[in-house]
Amino acid sequence: MKIIVFGATGNTGRRVLVQGINRGHEMTAFVRNAEKLYDQLGELASSRVRVIEDDILDPVSVSEALAHQDAAIIAAGHAGQGEEFVRIVDNIVSQCESQRSFSGRVWVMGGAGLLNIPHTELIGNNLPGFPPEYKNHNRNFERLQRSELDWSVMCPGTMIDSIEHPGPVNLHVTTEILPVPVPEVIKEYSEAEIAGYLFSRFQELNVAYDDVAKCMLDHIDLGGPFKRKRVGLAYLNNIPVR
């Protein structure tokens, strides 16, 4: 499969790139700094990855890079960049829509605050106390909803290099809702109380970059179970609902 990764030198993107190579995919890296990629991957990058060094905000460059690709993973930018982040995602999505030889399968990075809170009609990003820049993920999600692409939004909590667990765990994957148990009584809380409750439990949403990359690559084909859905990840454990 031919997969292009935007933001391939970032923590998520470079892991997608390496895992994709190991699975036998034809990987393309779209980056601002090719030397940085070569430093990260060494001979692997030069021998098994097609590297495109260009401006991610240039429509022509992005459209040409997408030609004949089967899937795109957008791991470029971050919510703290504000308008630039929204423009990056909008440009890539727009070129995915217009590039006739692109299949239409897209993964976009979001965050756990974009997921529905069980037993409510709320999402975390709209609650008091959540950083206002997180709403840039909302804007990217709204952009995707206007598209006919076969998209998915990856919505992890805090991503870290690795996690050591005291016992066996399984990766718990959800669609649309937070992947941790939440008591039904939460629907009686005020929005401020709900925000405080979620802040107290966010550590349960910590997930390793490698597991995020693996989940996206496990579901990279067209028409899969995560088509046009937000995806949450957490490690299944014995933490009780409280």
Sine and cosine of phi, psi and omega as CSV:
sin_phi,cos_phi,sin_psi,cos_psi,sin_omega,cos_omega
0.00,0.00,0.60,-0.80,0.01,-1.00
-0.99,-0.13,0.89,-0.45,-0.08,-1.00
-0.80,-0.59,0.77,-0.64,0.08,-1.00
-0.96,-0.29,0.69,-0.72,0.00,-1.00
-0.90,-0.43,0.88,-0.48,0.10,-1.00
-1.00,-0.05,0.79,-0.62,-0.11,-0.99
0.99,0.13,0.67,0.74,-0.14,-0.99
-0.96,0.27,-0.15,0.99,0.04,-1.00
-0.99,-0.11,-0.05,1.00,0.02,-1.00
-0.98,0.20,0.10,-0.99,-0.05,-1.00
-0.85,0.52,-0.66,0.75,0.01,-1.00
-0.99,0.15,-0.74,0.68,-0.09,-1.00
-0.86,0.52,-0.68,0.73,-0.04,-1.00
-0.94,0.35,-0.48,0.88,0.06,-1.00
-0.96,0.29,-0.61,0.79,0.10,-0.99
-0.87,0.49,-0.68,0.73,-0.03,-1.00
-0.87,0.49,-0.76,0.65,-0.04,-1.00
-0.91,0.41,-0.71,0.70,0.01,-1.00
-0.90,0.44,-0.62,0.78,0.02,-1.00
-0.89,0.46,-0.67,0.74,0.05,-1.00
-0.87,0.49,-0.72,0.70,-0.03,-1.00
-0.90,0.43,-0.40,0.91,0.04,-1.00
-1.00,0.05,-0.09,1.00,0.03,-1.00
1.00,-0.02,0.20,0.98,0.05,-1.00
-0.97,0.24,0.40,-0.92,0.12,-0.99
-1.00,0.01,0.96,-0.26,-0.14,-0.99
-0.99,-0.16,0.69,-0.72,0.12,-0.99
-0.87,-0.49,0.72,-0.69,0.02,-1.00
-0.94,-0.34,0.85,-0.52,0.09,-1.00
-0.98,-0.21,0.91,-0.42,-0.13,-0.99
-0.67,-0.74,0.32,-0.95,0.13,-0.99
-0.99,0.11,-0.49,0.87,-0.11,-0.99
-0.72,-0.69,0.99,-0.16,-0.04,-1.00
-0.91,0.41,-0.57,0.82,-0.01,-1.00
-0.88,0.48,-0.61,0.79,0.04,-1.00
-0.88,0.47,-0.66,0.75,0.02,-1.00
-0.90,0.43,-0.70,0.72,0.01,-1.00
-0.89,0.46,-0.62,0.79,0.04,-1.00
-0.90,0.44,-0.60,0.80,-0.03,-1.00
-0.96,0.28,-0.66,0.75,-0.15,-0.99
-0.96,-0.29,-0.21,0.98,0.01,-1.00
0.89,0.45,-0.65,-0.76,-0.06,-1.00
-0.89,0.45,-0.43,0.90,-0.01,-1.00
-0.83,0.56,-0.69,0.73,-0.06,-1.00
-0.91,0.42,-0.70,0.72,-0.08,-1.00
-0.96,0.28,-0.45,0.89,-0.10,-1.00
-0.99,-0.16,-0.44,0.90,-0.14,-0.99
-0.77,-0.63,0.07,1.00,0.00,-1.00
-0.79,-0.61,0.73,-0.68,0.17,-0.99
-0.99,0.14,0.82,-0.57,-0.07,-1.00
-0.93,-0.36,0.78,-0.62,0.08,-1.00
-0.89,-0.46,0.88,-0.47,0.03,-1.00
-0.96,-0.27,0.95,-0.32,-0.08,-1.00
-0.32,-0.95,-0.04,-1.00,-0.04,-1.00
-1.00,0.06,0.89,-0.46,-0.07,-1.00
-0.94,0.35,-0.24,0.97,0.03,-1.00
-0.99,-0.11,0.01,1.00,0.02,-1.00
-1.00,0.01,0.91,-0.42,-0.07,-1.00
-0.86,0.52,-0.64,0.77,-0.05,-1.00
-0.92,0.40,-0.71,0.70,-0.02,-1.00
-0.88,0.47,-0.69,0.72,-0.01,-1.00
-0.92,0.38,-0.67,0.74,0.01,-1.00
-0.88,0.47,-0.69,0.72,0.01,-1.00
-0.90,0.43,-0.60,0.80,0.00,-1.00
-0.92,0.39,-0.50,0.86,-0.03,-1.00
-0.98,0.17,-0.23,0.97,-0.07,-1.00
-0.84,0.54,0.80,-0.60,0.07,-1.00
0.92,0.39,0.30,0.95,0.08,-1.00
-1.00,0.06,0.55,-0.83,0.03,-1.00
-1.00,0.03,-0.44,0.90,-0.04,-1.00
-0.39,-0.92,0.45,-0.89,0.06,-1.00
-0.79,-0.61,0.69,-0.73,0.10,-0.99
-0.90,-0.44,0.88,-0.47,-0.05,-1.00
-0.99,-0.13,0.99,-0.16,0.01,-1.00
-0.89,-0.45,0.33,0.94,-0.05,-1.00
-1.00,-0.02,0.56,-0.83,0.08,-1.00
0.97,0.23,0.04,-1.00,0.04,-1.00
-0.43,-0.90,0.33,-0.94,-0.12,-0.99
-0.85,0.52,-0.51,0.86,-0.02,-1.00
-0.92,0.40,-0.23,0.97,0.04,-1.00
-0.98,0.22,-0.16,0.99,0.05,-1.00
0.91,0.42,-0.79,-0.61,-0.08,-1.00
-0.86,0.51,-0.57,0.82,-0.01,-1.00
-0.89,0.46,-0.66,0.75,0.03,-1.00
-0.88,0.48,-0.70,0.71,0.02,-1.00
-0.90,0.44,-0.64,0.77,0.01,-1.00
-0.92,0.39,-0.62,0.79,0.03,-1.00
-0.86,0.50,-0.78,0.63,-0.03,-1.00
-0.91,0.43,-0.69,0.73,-0.01,-1.00
-0.88,0.47,-0.66,0.75,0.00,-1.00
-0.90,0.44,-0.72,0.70,-0.02,-1.00
-0.91,0.40,-0.70,0.72,0.01,-1.00
-0.88,0.47,-0.67,0.74,0.00,-1.00
-0.88,0.47,-0.65,0.76,0.01,-1.00
-0.95,0.30,-0.53,0.85,0.11,-0.99
-0.88,0.48,-0.61,0.79,0.00,-1.00
-0.94,0.34,-0.60,0.80,-0.12,-0.99
-1.00,-0.03,-0.34,0.94,-0.02,-1.00
-0.98,0.21,0.95,-0.30,-0.13,-0.99
-0.90,0.43,-0.45,0.89,-0.04,-1.00
-1.00,-0.04,0.08,1.00,0.07,-1.00
-1.00,-0.01,0.67,-0.74,-0.13,-0.99
-0.93,0.36,-0.55,0.83,0.01,-1.00
0.93,-0.37,-0.01,1.00,-0.01,-1.00
-1.00,0.01,0.84,-0.55,-0.09,-1.00
-0.68,-0.74,0.71,-0.70,0.21,-0.98
-0.94,-0.34,0.73,-0.68,0.06,-1.00
-0.84,-0.54,0.62,-0.79,0.03,-1.00
-1.00,0.10,0.75,-0.66,0.10,-0.99
-0.83,-0.56,-0.70,-0.72,0.03,-1.00
-0.32,-0.95,0.27,-0.96,-0.07,-1.00
-0.87,0.50,-0.46,0.89,0.02,-1.00
-0.92,0.39,-0.16,0.99,0.02,-1.00
-1.00,0.04,-0.16,0.99,-0.06,-1.00
-1.00,0.07,0.44,-0.90,0.07,-1.00
-0.93,0.37,0.60,-0.80,0.09,-1.00
-1.00,-0.01,0.86,-0.51,-0.05,-1.00
-0.78,0.63,0.59,-0.81,0.05,-1.00
0.94,0.33,0.15,0.99,0.03,-1.00
-0.70,-0.71,0.06,-1.00,0.10,-0.99
-0.94,-0.34,0.47,0.88,-0.11,-0.99
-0.94,-0.35,0.37,-0.93,0.24,-0.97
-0.85,-0.53,0.46,-0.89,-0.11,-0.99
-0.86,0.51,-0.64,0.77,-0.10,-1.00
-0.87,0.49,-0.37,0.93,-0.02,-1.00
-1.00,-0.07,0.03,1.00,-0.05,-1.00
-1.00,0.06,0.46,-0.89,0.06,-1.00
-0.89,0.46,0.64,-0.77,0.02,-1.00
1.00,-0.10,-0.32,0.95,0.06,-1.00
-0.97,0.24,0.67,-0.74,-0.01,-1.00
-0.81,0.59,0.76,-0.65,-0.06,-1.00
-0.87,0.50,-0.47,0.89,-0.01,-1.00
-0.91,0.41,-0.34,0.94,0.03,-1.00
-0.89,0.46,-0.39,0.92,0.00,-1.00
-0.92,0.38,-0.20,0.98,0.12,-0.99
-0.91,0.42,-0.49,0.87,0.12,-0.99
-0.91,0.41,-0.60,0.80,0.06,-1.00
-0.86,0.51,-0.69,0.72,-0.03,-1.00
-0.91,0.42,-0.63,0.78,0.05,-1.00
-0.92,0.40,-0.63,0.78,0.04,-1.00
-0.89,0.45,-0.69,0.73,0.03,-1.00
-0.89,0.46,-0.60,0.80,0.05,-1.00
-0.90,0.44,-0.68,0.73,0.02,-1.00
-0.90,0.43,-0.62,0.79,-0.02,-1.00
-0.90,0.44,-0.40,0.92,0.04,-1.00
-1.00,0.09,-0.08,1.00,-0.06,-1.00
-0.99,-0.16,0.43,-0.90,0.09,-1.00
-0.99,-0.13,0.13,0.99,0.02,-1.00
-0.91,0.42,0.33,-0.94,0.10,-1.00
-1.00,0.02,0.99,0.16,-0.12,-0.99
-0.97,-0.25,0.34,-0.94,0.19,-0.98
-0.63,-0.78,0.52,-0.85,0.06,-1.00
-0.92,-0.40,0.87,-0.49,0.06,-1.00
-0.99,0.14,0.83,-0.56,-0.11,-0.99
-0.82,-0.57,0.94,0.35,0.03,-1.00
-0.99,0.16,0.22,-0.98,0.19,-0.98
-0.99,0.14,-0.63,-0.77,0.04,-1.00
-0.94,0.35,0.81,-0.59,0.01,-1.00
-0.99,-0.10,0.70,-0.72,-0.03,-1.00
-0.73,-0.69,0.20,-0.98,-0.09,-1.00
-0.88,0.48,-0.74,0.68,0.01,-1.00
-0.36,-0.93,0.28,-0.96,-0.01,-1.00
-0.75,-0.67,0.78,-0.63,0.09,-1.00
-0.99,-0.17,0.85,-0.52,-0.03,-1.00
-0.97,-0.26,0.60,-0.80,0.00,-1.00
-0.93,0.36,-0.34,0.94,0.00,-1.00
-0.47,-0.88,0.01,-1.00,-0.01,-1.00
-0.88,0.48,0.68,-0.74,0.06,-1.00
-0.69,-0.72,0.33,-0.95,0.09,-1.00
-0.85,-0.53,0.54,-0.84,0.06,-1.00
-0.97,0.26,0.86,-0.51,0.00,-1.00
-0.99,-0.11,0.85,-0.52,-0.06,-1.00
-0.91,-0.42,0.76,-0.65,0.03,-1.00
-0.82,-0.57,0.30,-0.95,0.16,-0.99
-0.90,-0.44,0.74,-0.68,0.10,-1.00
0.97,0.25,-0.53,0.85,-0.10,-1.00
-0.90,-0.43,0.33,-0.94,0.07,-1.00
-0.85,0.53,0.66,-0.75,-0.08,-1.00
-1.00,0.03,0.45,0.89,0.06,-1.00
-0.82,-0.57,0.52,-0.85,0.00,-1.00
-0.91,0.41,0.71,-0.71,-0.01,-1.00
-0.76,-0.65,0.75,-0.66,-0.03,-1.00
-0.94,0.35,0.56,-0.83,-0.03,-1.00
-0.88,0.47,-0.45,0.89,-0.03,-1.00
-0.89,0.46,-0.24,0.97,-0.02,-1.00
-0.87,0.49,-0.44,0.90,-0.01,-1.00
-0.91,0.42,-0.25,0.97,0.03,-1.00
-1.00,-0.04,-0.10,1.00,-0.03,-1.00
-0.98,0.19,0.39,-0.92,0.19,-0.98
-0.96,0.26,0.25,-0.97,0.02,-1.00
-0.88,0.47,-0.60,0.80,0.03,-1.00
-0.91,0.41,-0.63,0.78,0.03,-1.00
-0.93,0.37,-0.62,0.78,0.05,-1.00
-0.89,0.45,-0.69,0.73,0.03,-1.00
-0.86,0.51,-0.71,0.70,0.01,-1.00
-0.88,0.47,-0.64,0.77,0.02,-1.00
-0.89,0.45,-0.70,0.71,-0.02,-1.00
-0.92,0.40,-0.66,0.75,0.02,-1.00
-0.85,0.52,-0.58,0.81,-0.04,-1.00
-0.95,0.32,-0.24,0.97,-0.08,-1.00
-0.88,-0.48,0.09,1.00,-0.09,-1.00
-0.88,0.47,-0.43,0.90,0.00,-1.00
-0.88,0.48,-0.44,0.90,0.02,-1.00
-0.92,0.38,-0.27,0.96,-0.02,-1.00
-0.99,-0.11,0.03,1.00,0.08,-1.00
-0.86,0.51,0.72,-0.69,-0.03,-1.00
-0.56,-0.83,0.55,-0.83,-0.05,-1.00
-0.97,0.25,0.60,-0.80,0.05,-1.00
-0.80,0.60,-0.66,0.75,-0.05,-1.00
-0.88,0.47,-0.58,0.81,0.01,-1.00
-0.96,0.29,-0.55,0.83,0.08,-1.00
-0.90,0.44,-0.74,0.68,0.01,-1.00
-0.88,0.48,-0.69,0.73,-0.02,-1.00
-0.88,0.48,-0.69,0.73,-0.02,-1.00
-0.88,0.47,-0.68,0.74,0.01,-1.00
-0.90,0.44,-0.69,0.72,-0.01,-1.00
-0.95,0.32,-0.48,0.88,0.08,-1.00
-0.91,0.40,-0.37,0.93,-0.07,-1.00
-0.77,-0.63,0.83,0.55,-0.08,-1.00
-0.98,-0.19,-0.18,0.98,-0.04,-1.00
-0.98,0.17,0.39,-0.92,0.07,-1.00
-0.90,0.43,0.56,-0.83,0.14,-0.99
0.94,0.34,0.41,0.91,-0.01,-1.00
-0.98,0.19,-0.05,-1.00,-0.07,-1.00
-0.93,0.36,-0.26,0.97,-0.01,-1.00
-0.98,-0.21,0.24,0.97,0.00,-1.00
-0.85,0.53,0.82,-0.57,0.05,-1.00
0.85,0.52,0.65,0.76,-0.01,-1.00
-0.72,-0.69,0.40,-0.92,0.19,-0.98
-1.00,0.01,0.64,-0.77,-0.11,-0.99
-0.84,-0.54,0.81,-0.58,0.04,-1.00
-0.95,-0.30,0.48,-0.88,-0.01,-1.00
-0.74,-0.68,0.64,-0.77,0.15,-0.99
-0.38,-0.93,0.29,-0.96,0.04,-1.00
-1.00,-0.01,0.82,-0.58,-0.02,-1.00
-0.94,0.33,0.84,-0.54,-0.04,-1.00
-0.54,-0.84,-0.22,-0.98,-0.07,-1.00
-0.98,-0.19,0.36,0.93,0.03,-1.00
-0.92,0.38,0.84,-0.55,-0.06,-1.00
-0.97,0.24,0.35,-0.94,0.15,-0.99
-0.94,0.33,0.75,-0.66,-0.01,-1.00
-0.56,-0.83,0.00,0.00,0.00,0.00
